[in-house]
Amino acid sequence: MKLNDPFGRVGRRQSQAYAALRQQLHERGVRDTESLAGLAASMTRSALAWASVTLASGALAMLLFPGLRAVVGVCVVLVLLWLGSSWWQARLHLRRYRIEECPTITKEP
């Protein structure tokens, strides 16, 4: 029993998410280093684009509604944390896929 996940719910959700990603990667035919690296780069570009859109819209909202700067700031930070966490989990899943499906790959995507 783990103290940070006593009933194993988080572990089960992460295993299910990895299984779904693994199935999608198999269907797309991603089985080599180039495809995996391209996917990781595309994922990073998308995350950066969404982060910039979030920051820009937050800045615009702060300019339009100066009385709500604190609320908008907190919301922007929460969205950025969620985005970063999702990106990190996806990277971990891609790393696990690389280790399991492409054992000859030594460089992390």
C-alpha positions in Angstrom: 0.0 0.0 0.0 1.4 3.4 -1.0 0.7 6.4 1.2 0.2 8.8 -1.8 -2.1 6.4 -3.6 -3.6 4.0 -0.9 -6.2 2.4 -3.2 -4.3 2.4 -6.4 -6.7 4.6 -8.3 -4.1 6.9 -9.7 -1.9 4.0 -10.8 -4.9 2.3 -12.5 -5.8 5.5 -14.4 -2.2 6.0 -15.5 -2.0 2.4 -16.7 -5.3 2.8 -18.6 -4.0 6.0 -20.2 -0.8 4.3 -21.2 -2.6 1.4 -22.7 -4.8 3.7 -24.7 -1.8 5.6 -26.0 0.1 2.4 -26.8 -2.9 1.2 -28.8 -3.0 4.5 -30.7 0.7 4.4 -31.4 0.4 0.8 -32.7 -2.5 1.8 -35.0 -0.4 4.7 -36.3 2.6 2.4 -36.9 4.9 4.3 -34.6 7.6 1.7 -34.0 10.9 3.5 -34.8 13.0 6.3 -33.3 12.2 8.8 -36.0 8.5 8.6 -35.6 8.7 8.7 -31.8 11.0 11.7 -31.9 8.7 13.5 -34.4 5.7 12.8 -32.2 7.5 14.1 -29.1 8.6 17.3 -30.9 5.1 17.8 -32.2 3.7 17.4 -28.7 6.2 19.9 -27.3 5.3 22.4 -30.0 1.6 22.0 -29.3 2.1 22.5 -25.6 4.2 25.6 -26.1 1.6 27.0 -28.5 -1.2 26.4 -26.0 0.9 27.9 -23.2 1.4 31.1 -25.3 -2.3 31.3 -26.1 -3.1 30.9 -22.4 -0.6 33.6 -21.4 -1.8 36.0 -24.2 -5.5 35.6 -23.3 -4.7 36.0 -19.6 -2.8 39.2 -20.3 -5.7 40.5 -22.4 -8.2 39.6 -19.7 -6.1 41.4 -17.1 -6.0 44.5 -19.3 -9.7 44.5 -20.0 -10.8 43.7 -16.4 -8.2 45.2 -14.0 -10.3 44.5 -11.0 -10.1 40.7 -11.6 -6.3 40.5 -12.1 -5.8 38.2 -9.2 -8.6 35.8 -10.3 -7.4 35.8 -13.9 -3.8 35.3 -12.7 -4.7 32.3 -10.6 -6.7 30.8 -13.4 -3.9 31.2 -15.9 -1.4 29.6 -13.4 -3.8 26.7 -12.9 -4.2 26.2 -16.6 -0.5 26.3 -17.1 0.1 23.8 -14.3 -2.5 21.5 -15.8 -0.9 21.8 -19.3 2.6 21.2 -17.9 1.4 18.1 -15.9 -0.3 16.7 -19.0 2.8 17.3 -21.1 5.0 15.6 -18.5 2.7 12.6 -18.2 2.6 12.2 -22.0 6.4 12.4 -22.0 6.6 9.7 -19.4 4.2 7.5 -21.4 6.3 8.0 -24.5 9.4 7.1 -22.6 7.8 3.9 -21.3 6.7 3.1 -24.9 10.2 3.6 -26.1 11.6 1.3 -23.4 9.0 -1.4 -24.0 8.5 -1.3 -27.8 11.9 0.0 -29.0 14.5 -1.5 -26.7 17.4 -0.5 -28.9 16.7 3.2 -28.6 19.0 4.9 -26.1 18.1 8.6 -26.6 15.0 9.9 -24.9 12.5 11.6 -27.3 
